[in-house]
Amino acid sequence: MIMEEKIWQEAAQASINAGAIPMPVTGTLLELMRTIMDKREAQFIPVFTKPMNLQELKEKSGLREEELNRLLESLMHKGVVTGIPSKTTGTVVHRLMPPIPGLFEFTLMRGETGEKEKKLAGLFEQLFHEVADLVQSAYDPVVDFLKSVPPMTRVIPVEQEIQQEHDDVLPYEDVKKIIGRFDTIAVSTCYCRHEKDLLGRPCTVTDERKNCFLFGQTAAFAIQYRFGTQISKDDALKIIEKAREDGLVHKAFHVKQDIHNEEFAICNCCKCCCGTFHIYHLGGSPMQTYASYLARVEADECTGCEACLEMCPMGAISLVEDVAFIDKDKCIGCGVCSAHCPVSAIQLERTGMRNVFVPPARRQ
């Protein structure tokens, strides 16, 4: 029994080590691992001390190729491991997924509604709360550490016309350009909204569920293992436009978290379900993202209708003397307020690329 517990402990720690978010091995995480994979797979995954190709895995694990391939196929189907060709060499590189982000997304993005998925949704929700409690219990050192971790996303504004000193830019074109660069595009179920559906707390912002995009080789992997469905560029643009109308935030994910690398995914996020917004509001993680814009209020035009207060996913807007006031330290430049202001009193201004770091609130 002690040996078996050690297997699951080491598997959980290996998954944590594969990501950037520090967390303890808790009973909740161990139960997640047991729900997702079997014991043989749990014994195997600590071999991943880094991303590895098949030959490296074979040498490190000592397994015969037939057994190794069987394990990898099963783990890739379950979303525990990915297998994506290197863009430079073409060799398939296998990566172990961390709990968050990683296992959370892949285990829920098929949109399945069985007892296993319902159990996973509850366990992930519990894990979010445990991470928040951990951060709050050691707030200063954890937040200081997280400042050194690069953002995982880049916010692309939903507003179409951005006011600048010299000319106007069209951020919507950024989304179109990203989509236009890829021949292979997959759409998947939004895992965050799906988790809330499974918990009986459906999204209050949109009825859409299939609006998370994967691109290129990542999309090909998702299509092959049924995590997503291939769609056309035109279909992707229609989904993006609906996301804009619904007031969702476009977040782009770059290869190796480097904004100089190409994008491999775009999520369209709401404030009530999105995992990053959710854990930020729980007090478990900073809101950290790359952004290029800030919202600005034209005071003479503002009617104090409070529409922007409701729409802002960061709670960055308040009403001061019946005029919307934007906390620039909290603004992520998503443009939702600007796109949905009924009197066009809010504009976006280009700031140049910046690293937005908004610490979570410290509990009293």
URRAPE-V224313 format. One record per backbone hydrogen bond with DSSP energy under -1.0 kcal/mol. CO is the residue of the C=O (numbers start at 1). NH is the residue of the N-H. E is the energy in kcal/mol with one decimal. If there is no record, write none. Layout:
# URRAPE-V224313
CO/NH/E + CO/NH/E
This chain:
# URRAPE-V224313
1/5/-2.2 + 2/6/-1.9 + 3/7/-1.7 + 4/8/-1.6 + 5/9/-2.4 + 6/10/-2.6 + 7/11/-2.0 + 8/12/-2.5 + 9/13/-2.3 + 10/14/-2.2 + 11/15/-2.0 + 12/16/-2.3 + 13/17/-2.7 + 16/19/-1.8 + 24/26/-1.0 + 26/30/-2.4 + 27/31/-2.2 + 28/32/-2.1 + 29/33/-2.4 + 30/34/-2.2 + 31/35/-1.9 + 32/36/-1.9 + 33/37/-2.3 + 38/42/-2.1 + 39/43/-2.2 + 40/44/-1.3 + 41/45/-2.1 + 44/47/-2.2 + 45/48/-2.2 + 47/49/-1.5 + 52/94/-3.1 + 53/57/-2.4 + 54/58/-2.4 + 55/59/-2.3 + 56/60/-2.4 + 57/61/-2.6 + 58/62/-1.8 + 64/68/-2.7 + 65/69/-2.7 + 66/70/-1.8 + 67/71/-2.5 + 68/72/-2.6 + 69/73/-2.6 + 70/74/-2.1 + 71/75/-2.7 + 72/76/-2.6 + 73/77/-2.2 + 74/78/-1.7 + 75/80/-2.5 + 75/81/-1.3 + 80/97/-2.8 + 82/95/-1.8 + 84/93/-2.3 + 86/90/-2.1 + 91/86/-2.7 + 93/84/-2.2 + 94/52/-2.2 + 95/82/-2.3 + 98/103/-2.8 + 99/104/-2.0 + 102/106/-2.5 + 103/107/-2.4 + 105/109/-1.5 + 108/111/-1.4 + 109/189/-1.7 + 114/118/-2.1 + 115/119/-2.3 + 116/120/-2.5 + 117/121/-2.5 + 118/122/-1.8 + 119/123/-2.2 + 120/124/-3.0 + 121/125/-2.1 + 122/126/-2.0 + 123/127/-2.3 + 124/128/-2.5 + 125/129/-1.7 + 126/130/-2.2 + 127/131/-2.6 + 128/132/-2.1 + 129/133/-2.4 + 130/134/-2.3 + 131/135/-2.5 + 132/136/-2.4 + 133/137/-1.9 + 134/138/-1.1 + 138/142/-2.1 + 139/143/-2.7 + 140/144/-2.4 + 141/145/-2.1 + 142/146/-2.5 + 143/147/-1.2 + 145/148/-1.9 + 146/149/-1.1 + 153/290/-2.4 + 154/252/-3.3 + 169/162/-1.6 + 170/173/-2.0 + 171/174/-1.2 + 171/175/-1.1 + 172/176/-2.1 + 173/177/-2.8 + 174/178/-2.2 + 175/179/-2.5 + 176/180/-2.6 + 177/181/-1.3 + 179/182/-1.2 + 184/216/-1.9 + 185/231/-2.3 + 186/214/-2.3 + 187/229/-2.5 + 188/212/-1.6 + 190/194/-2.5 + 191/195/-2.3 + 192/196/-1.8 + 193/197/-2.5 + 194/198/-2.6 + 195/199/-1.4 + 196/201/-3.5 + 197/200/-1.5 + 209/190/-3.2 + 209/211/-1.5 + 212/188/-2.5 + 213/266/-1.5 + 214/186/-2.5 + 215/218/-1.2 + 215/219/-1.1 + 216/220/-2.2 + 217/221/-2.1 + 218/222/-2.2 + 219/223/-2.7 + 220/224/-2.5 + 221/225/-2.1 + 222/227/-2.7 + 222/228/-1.4 + 223/226/-1.2 + 229/187/-2.5 + 232/236/-2.0 + 233/237/-2.2 + 234/238/-1.9 + 235/239/-2.0 + 236/240/-2.3 + 237/241/-2.3 + 238/242/-2.0 + 239/243/-2.2 + 240/244/-2.2 + 241/245/-2.3 + 242/246/-2.0 + 243/248/-2.6 + 244/247/-1.1 + 249/269/-3.0 + 250/156/-2.4 + 251/267/-2.6 + 252/154/-2.0 + 253/264/-2.9 + 253/265/-1.2 + 254/257/-2.1 + 255/258/-1.5 + 258/261/-2.3 + 262/255/-2.4 + 264/215/-2.2 + 265/253/-2.8 + 266/213/-3.0 + 267/251/-2.8 + 269/249/-2.9 + 270/274/-1.6 + 274/278/-3.1 + 275/279/-2.7 + 276/280/-1.5 + 277/281/-2.6 + 278/282/-1.6 + 279/284/-3.0 + 280/283/-1.2 + 287/358/-2.5 + 289/356/-3.0 + 290/155/-2.8 + 291/354/-2.6 + 292/351/-3.4 + 292/352/-1.1 + 294/349/-2.9 + 296/347/-2.7 + 297/299/-1.1 + 298/301/-1.6 + 298/302/-1.4 + 306/310/-1.4 + 307/311/-1.6 + 308/312/-2.3 + 316/327/-3.2 + 318/325/-3.5 + 323/320/-3.0 + 325/318/-2.4 + 327/330/-1.6 + 327/331/-1.4 + 334/158/-2.6 + 335/339/-2.7 + 336/340/-1.3 + 341/344/-1.3 + 345/298/-3.6 + 347/296/-3.1 + 348/163/-1.5 + 349/294/-1.9 + 354/291/-2.2 + 356/289/-1.7 + 358/287/-2.4
